[in-house]
Amino acid sequence: MECISAFGLSQSGIKYTEKQKKLIEECDSVILQEGIDLYIDKTPIPVTGVWSLDVEHNEQGVFVGIGLSHEKVCPYFTKIDKWLATTIENLQLIMHNGVSDIECLRTWGVNVRDEQLIHDTMLIGHLLDSSLKSYGLKDMTKRELGIIYPSYEDIVGKRGLKTPRITLDKQPLELVSKYCSLDAYAAYRLYERQKKATGL
């Protein structure tokens, strides 16, 4: 359990590919610029109230991790224990395409109620402007917040290429935790922006 700074973990024996190093550097740049505090398997403040949540899994739906964000605090969790499940079950949640994430959480034994999802940034994006081509989180974050960070395909590889995809369960913790935390942070920032735009 340790805080990951934007400068990364110092773990001996871990070898990153050049691609992984580049992706981590890209995440680090945004984390530094935004002043995000990223933690692994702990959080320095009580987790209550309104938080954005993002889940990560392999392409068969097997759990990889959960990222939360409240303002600039972004804890990332590598396992679902009783404390985390109970904590999530008592939060008001912001998500991007929350139906999908809620389904994952329930599959993993977290009893999330529909009414906990108080804001879905993808759905509100549609309501604010239904003429846009994309409502994906990365596209909305770039377009509305000016924040650019690696996409899922940047990390695992594109479908249809001869090179096999390397899913998140086979990627380094440092990369996955930063990627997931940036997703959760982006959803929180979009929520703040959308709240002002809608007067909610």
N, C-alpha and C positions, 0 to 999 in steps of 0.2 A: 504494500500500500504506500504509494508516494505521489507527490504532486509532480506532474510533468510540466516542466517549463517549455517555453517555445524553443529551447535549445536541445530538447530531447532527453531521452533516458540514457544513462551511462550504464549499460548492461554488457558485461564481458561475454564474449563468445557469440554474440549475435552478429550475423553478417547480412547486410542489406545489399540488394542488387542496385545498380546505378539508377534504375527506374524508381525503386522504392526510396532511395536517398533524395532524388529530385522531388518526388511527391511530398515527402516529409518536409523538405525545405519550403515548398509552396504553401503547405499548411502552416508551418512555423511563421512565415511572413505575415499571413492574415492574423494569426493568433497574437503576434507582437503588435501589429498595427491596431488591432481592436482592443488590446489590453485584456485578453481573456485569461482567466485563471482555470486551468484544467487539472482535475484530480482523478486519480484512479482508485476505485473501490472505497472512496470516502468523500465526505464533503465537510468543509469547515463551518458551515452554518446549518441551522435546522432546515430540513426540507419540508416546508409547509406552504400552503397557498397555491399560487399560480406558477406553474413551470411548463416549459416546452419539453417534449419527450420525443426521442427518435430511437428506433430499434434497428439492430443489424443482425442479419442471419445469413447462412449460406443459401445457395439457390434451391435447397430442399426444405427450407424453413427452419433449419436447426439454429438454435440460439447462438449468437456470437457476442452481443453486448447491447447495453442500453445507455444512451446519453441523455442527460437532463440539462436544462439551462434556465437560469433566472438572472436576468441582466448579464453580468460578465462572469458569473460563476457557473462552471460546466463540469459537473462530476460525471465520470464514465464508469460503468459497472460491468465487470467481467463474469459475474454470476448472479443468479436470482436467489437470494436467501430470504428468510422470513421477514427480516427488517425491510429489505427493498420492496418486496411484494406488498407488505402492509403500508409502507410509505406511499407507493404509487397508488394504491387503492384509496388513499385519502387526499390525493392532490386534485386540484382543478388543472386540467390539461390543455395545452396548446399542441397541435400536431399539424403536419402537412400530409394530407390524405390519411386522416386519422382512422378511417374504417379498416384499412390494411394493417396499421400498427396495432390497433385494438385487437384484431383477430389473432395476431401473433402473440400478444401478451396473454390472451385467454388460453391459447394453445400451450403456453409455457407455465400455466397455473396461476397467473395474476388475475384476480377477479375484478377487472375494470368494468365500471358501469357506464352505459351510454351517456348519461347526463354529466359525467366527469369531463367529457370533451366540450369545453366551453368555447373553443375557437379553432377552426380548421383553416389554415392560411391558404390552402389551395382553393377551397370552396369560396372563401371571401374574395380571393383574387378574381374568380369568375364573376362574382356579383359586382365588383367594382368596375370591371371592364371585360365584357364577354367577347370582345373582338380580337383578343391577343392569340397568337399562334401557340404559345406554350405556357403552361402553368406549372411546369416542373420546378422544384425547389431551387436548383442551381440557376435556372433561367430567371426566375423571379428575383432571386437574391442579387444577381448581376444587374438586372434591369432596374430594380427599385432601390437597391442599397449600394450599388457600385462595388459589391464584394465578390471576388472571384476566387474560387478554390477548386481543387480537383473533383472530378465527377466519379461516380461509381465505375463507369467504363474506363476512365483514366487509370483506375487502380486495378481492376480485375481483367481488363482487356475487352475488346469489342467482340460481339458474337459474329460467327461466320469466318473468322480468321483462322489460318492454319495453326497458329500458336494457341495452345489451350488456355482458357481463362483460369486465373488463380483467384479463387473466391476468398471472401473476407476471413473465413475461418483458417485460411492458410497464409494470411498476410501478417506482418509484425504488429504486435499490440500497439506500438508507438504510432504507426500509421493509422490503424483502424480507430483507435481512441480519438485521435485528432480529427479524422474525417467525420466520425459520428458526432463529436462534440461541436464541430462547425455546423453540421446539419441542425442540431438542436438550437445552437446560438442563432443561426439564420432564421429559423422559424420564430424564435422569440422576438428578434428585431422586426420581422415582417408583421408579427402580431401588434407590436407597438405602433408601427406605421399605419396599419390597417385600422387600428382602434381610433386613431386621430381622424383618418379619412371618413370613417363611418359614424363617428361620434358615439360609439358604444362605450 
